[in-house]
Amino acid sequence: MTRSSRFASAGAGRKVVVGFVTTVLMGATAVLGGPLAPAEAASMGHDYEQSVARLTNHERTKRGLVKLSWGSCLDRYAEAQATWMAKHQKLHHQDLHPILRACDLTWVGENIAVGYPTPAAVTKAWMKSPGHRENILRKQYRRYGLGAYKDSHGRWWVSHVFGRH
C-alpha cells in the first residue's frame, strides 16, 4: 500500500502525503521454515533494508533525481511499523502526522508491502504501482527510513518512509 497522491497542509508550510491510492502489494509468500533467532532475523532485515535502499536510489538516479540519504528518525518509524505489521499480521499505514512533527519534516510519505521474498521483488512491484512509484520518485524527498521484518512464516513485512526537512 502507499500513502500518496493528495497533499494536505500540516501547518507551517508542511506537506504530508495522504492516501487515496489503495493498491495492496502482497507478494508471493514463500514459507522458508520456522522462526528465526532474533539476531539472525535482525541481520537479515538489515541486509534486506540496505538492498531496498540501494535499488530505490538506483531508480531515482537513473531518472536524474538525487539519492535519498538515511535518516535515523524516519528509520525508527519505519522499523516500528514493519514490526507492528508483522506481529499483528496486518498491512496497515501508520499515521504520518507524528512523523512529520517528530522528525521536523516538511514532506513525508510511506510505502508498505508484505510477502516479497527479495528486495528486488518489492522494489519492482512498487515501481509498477503508480502510487508507490510516485513516492519513490517524488523529487521533494531527500531522506528515507526502512524497516523490514521477517515473520515466523518467512514473510517479509516492509515499511519505507520518505521525507524532507
Protein Blocks (a to p, Z undefined) as FASTA:
>chain_A
ZZehiacdebjhiacdddfbfcdcddddddebdcddfklmmmmmmmmmmmmmmmmmmmmm
mnopacddddfklmmmmmmmmmmmmmnopacdddfklmmmmnopabdcddddehiabfkl
mmmmmmmpmklmmmmmmmkbmbdcddddddfkopacdddddddZZ
